[in-house]
Amino acid sequence: MATVHLRIGDLVWGKLGRYPPWPGKIVSPPKDLKKPRGKKCHFVKFFGTEDHAWIKVEQLKPYHAHKEEMIKINKGKRFQQAVDAVEDFLKKAKGKEQNSDGKGDSKGKKTPNKPLKILEEDDEDLSALKDPSEKPVKDDPHFHHFLLSQSEKPASSMEPISKRLKIIEEDTGSTSIQAADSTAINGSITPTDKRIGFLGLGLMGSGIVSNLLKMGHVVTVWNRTAEKCDLFIQEGARLGRTPAEVASMCDITFSCVSDPKAARDLVMGPSGVLQGIRPGKCYVEMSTVDPETITELSQVITSRGGRFLEAPVAGSQQLSNDGMLVILAAGDRTVYEDCSSCFQAMGKTSFFLGEAGNAARMMLILNMVQGSFMATIAEGLTLAQATGQSQQTFLDILCQGQMASTFVDQKCQNILQGNFKPDYYLKHIQKDLRLAISMGDMANHPTPMAAAANEVYKRAKALDQSDNDISAVYRAYIH
């Protein structure tokens, strides 16, 4: 692919992390704002937001050449407003040229430049970038790759378009939903009037409940460790004493727990969900479990006249907090539709996959791939070290190639910094690998790569890494 040479003043499409390409203009950065070290990038002002960011050259495309392509894939209101702002800019620029041709140089008053929206990386008050109803976003790891490093920061640095660029995508089909924070800004989520219950306030559940409350849902919570409910009660949630009570009080009850045994116990154990199920009540299982567990839960819920949906989520604690999960749903289609505003609050998109069990299968396959990939990355990092190569250079090269992603960059940086704070528990990815291997056995399909990765994670668990992040699989190679 031929290199496109861009310069100050060019109109471009800039892509920031996992967000859609956005129209902008390459501008000169403030004199005291240093360029990020080691990255070829341009300073871009984005239309429609007045935000600025350093964008790597490979994430920039010329505006006119790619306009039709971008308009086809992005159809949200705010996106269209940004495109309209570009067209207005072009019309004004053309008008100025015509005036200049006819009348010579204009000597009108200069409009004073607005100050750039530049924030301290550790600034507690990000209200300039956010809707007042949102909570501050501090130290979001998904943006560290784009922020100026602490060592390079001048008196002030800038946070790129973060929350505000979670663009609303118009619903083009049953699988397309909106991101929670963009809808908070645009006020386009109308929360269901159904009473929502939520069981399980772990890494994923906590972020989900927070977003449900933030979007105006009426939520009743329960957790095995009751103290975890306190924060959500302060935010407006109601407290359920048992899973049975939550299910009986609520129209739709969600659960998100650690494994198949916990999921079964929650439904069929003492004071379990099943005791609160009545005809018409909905139960949504969000835990990552095997298809057989889903089939069993579906049967017992529907035997009481209840309606069942499985909806495991792809993502991490940070994505859960951000309302950017991907939801895989299967089972009762009418429950899926009833959960529309909830899924919009907690995720950026959802997929309906048909009969119950299909979402569990797809989720296990996805996590099998992720777990195997993470183990391979850890193996590469340790092999680089063992052969006298720089691990940082390995990462820099990796992030310039076809495998570049926020996931790779963040996990590798965490490894190099020795930071294994859990974003997704290592013990849970090992559980998912085990279940995926079992699913392969039942389908008589080989899973040798997953089996090898599973052994590495088992080794990491033996080294007391269970409650660390999945990136702690690295430690299995150095002990």
C-alpha positions as CSV (number, residue, x, y, z in Angstrom):
1,M,0.0,0.0,0.0
2,A,1.4,3.4,-1.1
3,T,2.3,5.8,1.7
4,V,0.1,8.9,1.8
5,H,2.0,12.0,2.8
6,L,0.0,14.2,5.1
7,R,0.8,17.7,6.3
8,I,-0.6,20.5,8.5
9,G,-4.0,21.7,7.1
10,D,-5.0,18.4,5.6
11,L,-8.4,17.0,6.3
12,V,-8.3,13.5,7.5
13,W,-10.1,10.6,9.1
14,G,-8.5,9.8,12.4
15,K,-9.0,6.5,14.3
16,L,-8.5,6.4,18.0
17,G,-8.3,3.0,19.7
18,R,-11.5,1.0,19.4
19,Y,-13.6,4.0,18.3
20,P,-14.8,4.6,14.7
21,P,-12.8,6.9,12.4
22,W,-13.7,10.5,12.9
23,P,-13.2,13.6,10.7
24,G,-10.5,16.0,11.6
25,K,-7.9,18.4,10.5
26,I,-4.1,18.2,11.0
27,V,-3.1,21.3,13.0
28,S,0.0,22.6,14.6
29,P,0.3,21.6,18.3
30,P,0.9,24.2,21.0
31,K,4.6,25.0,21.3
32,D,4.8,23.6,24.8
33,L,3.1,20.3,23.9
34,K,5.8,17.7,23.0
35,K,5.2,14.9,20.5
36,P,5.0,11.4,21.9
37,R,8.4,9.7,21.7
38,G,9.0,6.9,19.2
39,K,5.7,7.3,17.3
40,K,5.2,9.0,14.0
41,C,2.0,10.9,14.4
42,H,0.1,14.1,13.7
43,F,-1.8,16.5,16.0
44,V,-5.4,16.4,14.9
45,K,-8.4,18.6,15.8
46,F,-11.7,16.7,15.5
47,F,-14.7,18.3,14.0
48,G,-17.9,18.4,16.1
49,T,-16.1,17.9,19.4
50,E,-13.4,20.6,19.4
51,D,-11.1,17.9,21.0
52,H,-7.5,17.3,19.9
53,A,-5.3,14.2,20.0
54,W,-1.9,12.9,18.7
55,I,-2.9,10.2,16.1
56,K,-0.4,7.7,14.6
57,V,0.1,8.1,10.9
58,E,-1.2,4.6,10.2
59,Q,-4.5,5.5,11.8
60,L,-5.0,8.5,9.5
61,K,-6.6,8.5,6.0
62,P,-7.2,11.5,3.7
63,Y,-10.7,12.9,4.1
64,H,-11.9,13.2,0.5
65,A,-10.6,9.8,-0.7
66,H,-12.3,7.9,2.0
67,K,-15.4,10.0,2.6
68,E,-17.9,7.7,0.9
69,E,-16.4,4.6,2.6
70,M,-16.6,6.2,6.1
71,I,-20.2,7.5,5.6
72,K,-21.3,4.0,4.7
73,I,-20.0,2.4,7.9
74,N,-20.8,5.2,10.4
75,K,-24.4,6.5,10.5
76,G,-24.8,8.1,14.0
77,K,-26.3,11.5,14.6
78,R,-23.1,13.0,16.1
79,F,-21.0,11.5,13.3
80,Q,-23.3,13.2,10.7
81,Q,-23.0,16.4,12.6
82,A,-19.2,16.2,12.4
83,V,-19.3,15.5,8.7
84,D,-21.7,18.5,8.3
85,A,-19.1,20.6,10.2
86,V,-16.4,19.5,7.7
87,E,-18.6,20.5,4.7
88,D,-19.3,23.9,6.3
89,F,-15.6,24.4,6.8
90,L,-15.0,23.6,3.1
91,K,-17.7,26.0,2.0
92,K,-16.3,28.8,4.1
93,A,-12.8,28.1,2.8
94,K,-14.1,28.2,-0.8
95,G,-15.9,31.5,-0.1
96,K,-12.7,33.0,1.3
97,E,-10.8,32.0,-1.8
98,Q,-13.4,33.6,-4.0
99,N,-13.3,36.8,-1.9
100,S,-9.6,36.8,-2.1
101,D,-9.6,36.4,-5.9
102,G,-12.0,39.4,-6.3
103,K,-11.0,41.8,-3.6
104,G,-7.4,41.1,-2.5
105,D,-6.4,40.2,1.0
106,S,-9.1,40.6,3.7
107,K,-8.1,42.8,6.6
108,G,-11.0,42.1,8.9
109,K,-10.7,41.5,12.6
110,K,-9.0,38.4,13.7
111,T,-11.1,35.9,15.6
112,P,-9.3,35.0,18.8
113,N,-8.3,31.3,19.0
114,K,-10.3,29.2,21.5
115,P,-8.0,27.5,24.0
116,L,-7.4,23.8,23.3
117,K,-9.2,21.3,25.4
118,I,-6.0,20.1,27.0
119,L,-6.3,18.3,30.4
120,E,-3.8,16.9,32.9
121,E,-3.5,13.2,32.5
122,D,-4.3,12.8,36.2
123,D,-6.9,15.6,36.3
124,E,-9.9,14.7,38.5
125,D,-12.2,17.1,36.7
126,L,-12.8,16.0,33.2
127,S,-16.1,17.9,32.9
128,A,-14.9,19.7,29.8
129,L,-15.0,16.4,27.9
130,K,-18.0,14.9,29.5
131,D,-21.7,15.0,30.2
132,P,-22.4,16.3,33.8
133,S,-24.2,13.0,34.6
134,E,-21.1,11.0,34.0
135,K,-18.5,10.0,36.5
136,P,-14.8,11.1,36.0
137,V,-12.7,8.8,33.9
138,K,-9.3,8.6,35.5
139,D,-6.3,6.6,34.3
140,D,-8.4,4.7,31.6
141,P,-5.9,2.1,30.5
142,H,-7.5,1.9,27.0
143,F,-6.2,5.4,26.3
144,H,-2.7,5.2,27.8
145,H,-1.3,4.2,24.4
146,F,-2.4,7.6,23.1
147,L,-1.7,9.9,26.0
148,L,1.6,11.7,26.4
149,S,3.8,9.8,28.8
150,Q,4.5,11.3,32.3
151,S,8.1,11.9,31.3
152,E,7.2,13.8,28.2
153,K,4.3,15.9,29.7
154,P,4.8,19.6,29.7
155,A,2.8,21.8,32.1
156,S,-0.3,20.3,30.6
157,S,-1.0,17.3,28.4
158,M,-4.2,16.2,26.7
159,E,-6.6,13.4,26.9
160,P,-8.0,12.3,23.5
161,I,-11.6,12.1,22.7
162,S,-12.2,9.4,25.3
163,K,-15.8,9.1,26.4
164,R,-17.1,11.6,24.0
165,L,-16.1,9.6,20.9
166,K,-18.2,6.6,21.9
167,I,-20.3,7.3,18.9
168,I,-24.0,6.4,18.6
169,E,-24.6,4.0,15.8
170,E,-28.1,4.1,14.4
171,D,-29.7,0.7,14.8
172,T,-29.4,-1.0,11.4
173,G,-30.5,-4.4,12.7
174,S,-31.3,-6.5,15.7
175,T,-27.6,-6.9,16.6
176,S,-26.6,-3.2,16.7
177,I,-26.9,-1.3,19.9
178,Q,-25.5,2.0,21.3
179,A,-22.6,2.6,23.7
180,A,-23.7,3.6,27.2
181,D,-21.7,6.8,27.5
182,S,-22.6,8.2,24.0
183,T,-26.2,7.7,24.8
184,A,-25.7,9.4,28.2
185,I,-24.5,12.4,26.3
186,N,-27.2,12.3,23.7
187,G,-30.0,11.3,26.1
188,S,-31.2,8.6,23.6
189,I,-31.6,5.7,26.0
190,T,-35.1,5.4,27.4
191,P,-34.7,3.0,30.3
192,T,-37.3,0.2,30.4
193,D,-40.1,0.6,33.0
194,K,-39.5,-3.1,34.0
195,R,-37.9,-3.7,37.4
196,I,-34.4,-5.1,37.0
197,G,-32.7,-7.5,39.4
198,F,-28.9,-8.2,39.3
199,L,-27.1,-11.0,41.1
200,G,-23.3,-11.0,41.4
201,L,-21.2,-7.9,41.8
202,G,-17.8,-9.1,40.7
203,L,-15.4,-7.5,38.3
204,M,-17.9,-7.5,35.4
205,G,-21.2,-7.2,37.4
206,S,-20.2,-4.1,39.3
207,G,-19.6,-2.1,36.1
208,I,-22.8,-3.4,34.5
209,V,-24.9,-2.4,37.5
210,S,-23.3,1.0,37.7
211,N,-24.2,1.7,34.1
212,L,-27.7,0.4,34.5
213,L,-28.3,2.8,37.4
214,K,-26.6,5.7,35.5
215,M,-29.0,5.2,32.6
216,G,-32.0,5.4,34.9
217,H,-33.0,1.8,35.4
218,V,-34.6,0.6,38.6
219,V,-32.3,-2.0,39.9
220,T,-32.4,-4.4,42.9
221,V,-29.1,-6.0,43.7
222,W,-27.8,-9.1,45.6
223,N,-24.3,-10.4,46.2
224,R,-23.0,-13.4,48.2
225,T,-20.8,-10.9,50.0
226,A,-23.4,-8.4,51.1
227,E,-20.9,-5.5,51.7
228,K,-20.4,-5.2,48.0
229,C,-24.0,-4.0,47.7
230,D,-23.4,-0.9,49.8
231,L,-21.9,1.3,47.1
232,F,-24.8,0.6,44.8
233,I,-27.4,1.2,47.4
234,Q,-25.8,4.6,47.8
235,E,-26.2,5.1,44.0
236,G,-29.9,4.3,44.2
237,A,-30.1,0.5,43.9
238,R,-32.5,-1.5,46.1
239,L,-31.3,-4.4,48.2
240,G,-32.6,-8.0,47.8
241,R,-32.0,-10.3,50.7
242,T,-31.9,-13.5,48.6
243,P,-31.8,-14.5,44.9
244,A,-35.4,-15.8,45.3
245,E,-36.5,-12.4,46.7
246,V,-34.9,-10.5,43.8
247,A,-36.4,-12.8,41.2
248,S,-39.9,-12.4,42.8
249,M,-39.6,-8.6,43.1
250,C,-38.3,-8.0,39.6
251,D,-39.5,-8.5,36.0
252,I,-36.1,-9.3,34.6
253,T,-33.3,-10.8,36.8
254,F,-29.7,-10.9,35.5
255,S,-26.9,-12.9,37.0
256,C,-23.2,-12.8,36.5
257,V,-21.1,-15.3,38.5
258,S,-17.9,-17.2,38.2
259,D,-18.5,-20.7,36.9
260,P,-21.1,-23.4,36.1
261,K,-21.4,-24.5,39.7
262,A,-22.1,-21.0,41.0
263,A,-24.6,-20.4,38.2
264,R,-26.5,-23.6,39.1
265,D,-26.4,-23.0,42.9
266,L,-27.8,-19.5,42.3
267,V,-30.8,-20.8,40.6
268,M,-31.4,-24.2,42.2
269,G,-29.8,-23.8,45.6
270,P,-31.5,-22.7,48.9
271,S,-33.4,-19.5,48.5
272,G,-32.4,-19.6,44.8
273,V,-33.9,-17.8,41.8
274,L,-36.2,-20.7,41.0
275,Q,-38.2,-20.1,44.1
276,G,-39.0,-16.6,42.9
277,I,-39.8,-17.5,39.3
278,R,-43.5,-17.1,38.3
279,P,-45.1,-17.1,34.9
280,G,-43.8,-14.2,32.8
281,K,-40.7,-13.6,34.9
282,C,-37.5,-13.3,32.9
283,Y,-34.1,-14.7,33.9
284,V,-30.9,-13.7,32.0
285,E,-27.7,-15.7,32.6
286,M,-24.7,-13.6,31.9
287,S,-22.0,-15.9,33.3
288,T,-19.6,-17.7,31.0
289,V,-20.5,-21.3,31.4
290,D,-20.8,-24.5,29.3
291,P,-23.8,-25.1,26.9
292,E,-25.0,-28.0,29.1
293,T,-25.4,-25.7,32.1
294,I,-27.4,-23.2,30.0
295,T,-29.7,-26.0,28.7
296,E,-30.3,-27.1,32.3
297,L,-31.0,-23.6,33.6
298,S,-33.3,-22.9,30.6
299,Q,-35.3,-26.0,31.3
300,V,-35.9,-25.3,35.0
301,I,-36.8,-21.7,34.5
302,T,-39.2,-22.4,31.7
303,S,-40.7,-25.3,33.7
304,R,-42.0,-22.7,36.1
305,G,-43.5,-20.5,33.4
306,G,-40.4,-18.2,33.3
307,R,-38.7,-16.9,30.2
308,F,-35.0,-17.5,29.7
309,L,-32.1,-15.8,27.9
310,E,-28.4,-16.3,28.1
311,A,-26.2,-13.3,27.5
312,P,-22.5,-13.8,28.3
313,V,-20.3,-10.8,27.7
314,A,-17.0,-10.3,25.9
315,G,-14.8,-7.8,27.6
316,S,-13.0,-6.9,30.8
317,Q,-13.5,-4.9,34.0
318,Q,-12.5,-1.7,32.3
319,L,-14.8,-2.3,29.3
320,S,-17.6,-3.2,31.8
321,N,-17.0,0.1,33.6
322,D,-17.0,2.0,30.3
323,G,-20.3,0.4,29.2
324,M,-18.4,-1.0,26.1
325,L,-19.0,-4.8,26.5
326,V,-20.1,-7.0,23.6
327,I,-23.2,-9.1,24.5
328,L,-23.8,-12.5,23.0
329,A,-27.5,-13.5,23.5
330,A,-29.5,-16.6,22.8
331,G,-32.7,-18.1,23.9
332,D,-36.1,-16.3,24.1
333,R,-36.0,-13.5,21.5
334,T,-38.8,-11.6,23.3
335,V,-36.6,-11.4,26.4
336,Y,-33.7,-10.1,24.3
337,E,-36.0,-7.3,23.0
338,D,-37.2,-6.5,26.5
339,C,-33.6,-6.2,27.6
340,S,-32.8,-3.6,24.8
341,S,-32.3,-0.6,27.1
342,C,-30.2,-2.7,29.5
343,F,-27.9,-3.9,26.8
344,Q,-27.5,-0.4,25.4
345,A,-26.5,0.8,28.9
346,M,-23.9,-2.0,29.5
347,G,-22.5,-2.6,26.0
348,K,-21.5,-1.2,22.7
349,T,-23.2,-3.9,20.6
350,S,-25.1,-7.2,21.0
351,F,-25.7,-10.3,18.9
352,F,-28.7,-12.6,19.0
353,L,-27.5,-16.1,18.2
354,G,-30.6,-18.2,18.2
355,E,-31.4,-21.1,20.5
356,A,-30.1,-21.3,24.1
357,G,-26.6,-22.7,24.3
358,N,-25.3,-21.0,21.1
359,A,-24.1,-17.9,23.1
360,A,-22.2,-20.1,25.5
361,R,-20.5,-22.0,22.6
362,M,-19.5,-18.7,20.9
363,M,-18.3,-17.2,24.2
364,L,-16.1,-20.2,25.0
365,I,-14.6,-20.1,21.5
366,L,-13.8,-16.4,21.8
367,N,-12.2,-16.9,25.2
368,M,-10.3,-19.9,24.0
369,V,-8.7,-17.8,21.3
370,Q,-8.0,-14.9,23.7
371,G,-6.5,-17.2,26.3
372,S,-4.3,-19.0,23.8
373,F,-3.2,-15.7,22.3
374,M,-2.3,-14.2,25.7
375,A,-0.2,-17.3,26.5
376,T,1.6,-17.0,23.1
377,I,2.4,-13.3,23.7
378,A,3.8,-14.2,27.1
379,E,5.9,-16.9,25.5
380,G,7.2,-14.5,23.0
381,L,8.2,-11.9,25.6
382,T,10.0,-14.4,27.7
383,L,11.8,-16.0,24.6
384,A,12.9,-12.5,23.6
385,Q,14.4,-12.0,27.1
386,A,16.0,-15.5,27.0
387,T,17.7,-14.8,23.7
388,G,19.0,-11.4,24.7
389,Q,16.4,-9.3,22.9
390,S,14.7,-6.2,24.3
391,Q,11.2,-7.0,25.4
392,Q,10.2,-3.3,24.9
393,T,11.6,-3.4,21.3
394,F,9.6,-6.7,20.7
395,L,6.5,-4.9,21.9
396,D,7.2,-1.8,19.8
397,I,7.6,-3.9,16.6
398,L,4.5,-6.0,17.4
399,C,2.4,-2.8,17.8
400,Q,3.5,-1.6,14.4
401,G,2.4,-4.8,12.6
402,Q,-0.8,-6.7,11.7
403,M,-1.3,-7.9,15.3
404,A,-1.3,-4.4,16.7
405,S,-4.2,-3.8,19.1
406,T,-5.1,-2.1,22.4
407,F,-5.3,-5.5,24.0
408,V,-1.7,-6.4,23.0
409,D,-0.3,-3.1,23.9
410,Q,-1.9,-2.8,27.3
411,K,-1.3,-6.4,28.4
412,C,2.4,-6.3,27.4
413,Q,2.9,-2.9,29.0
414,N,1.4,-4.3,32.2
415,I,3.7,-7.3,32.1
416,L,6.8,-5.1,31.6
417,Q,5.6,-2.9,34.5
418,G,4.9,-6.0,36.7
419,N,1.3,-4.8,37.0
420,F,-1.1,-7.8,37.2
421,K,-4.1,-6.1,38.8
422,P,-7.0,-8.1,37.5
423,D,-9.0,-6.8,34.5
424,Y,-10.1,-10.4,33.8
425,Y,-9.1,-13.1,36.3
426,L,-6.6,-15.7,35.3
427,K,-8.6,-18.4,37.0
428,H,-11.6,-17.6,34.8
429,I,-9.7,-17.7,31.5
430,Q,-8.3,-21.1,32.5
431,K,-11.9,-22.3,33.4
432,D,-13.0,-21.1,29.9
433,L,-10.1,-22.9,28.2
434,R,-11.1,-26.1,30.1
435,L,-14.7,-25.8,29.1
436,A,-13.8,-25.1,25.4
437,I,-11.5,-28.2,25.3
438,S,-14.4,-30.2,26.7
439,M,-16.7,-28.8,24.1
440,G,-14.2,-29.8,21.4
441,D,-14.1,-33.3,22.8
442,M,-17.9,-33.6,22.6
443,A,-17.8,-32.4,19.0
444,N,-14.9,-34.7,18.2
445,H,-12.9,-31.7,17.2
446,P,-9.2,-31.3,18.1
447,T,-8.1,-28.3,20.2
448,P,-4.3,-28.9,20.7
449,M,-3.4,-25.2,20.9
450,A,-6.0,-24.6,23.6
451,A,-4.8,-27.7,25.4
452,A,-1.2,-26.4,25.4
453,A,-2.3,-23.0,26.6
454,N,-4.5,-24.6,29.3
455,E,-1.4,-26.3,30.8
456,V,0.5,-23.0,31.0
457,Y,-2.4,-21.4,32.8
458,K,-2.6,-24.4,35.2
459,R,1.1,-23.8,35.9
460,A,0.4,-20.1,36.6
461,K,-2.4,-21.1,39.0
462,A,0.0,-23.4,40.8
463,L,2.2,-20.3,41.3
464,D,-0.7,-18.5,43.1
465,Q,-1.7,-16.3,40.1
466,S,-5.4,-17.3,40.1
467,D,-6.6,-13.9,41.3
468,N,-4.3,-11.9,39.1
469,D,-5.0,-10.7,35.6
470,I,-4.8,-13.1,32.6
471,S,-1.4,-11.5,31.7
472,A,0.1,-13.1,34.8
473,V,0.4,-16.2,32.7
474,Y,3.8,-14.6,31.9
475,R,4.9,-15.8,35.4
476,A,4.5,-19.4,34.4
477,Y,7.4,-19.0,32.0
478,I,9.8,-17.3,34.4
479,H,9.5,-19.6,37.4
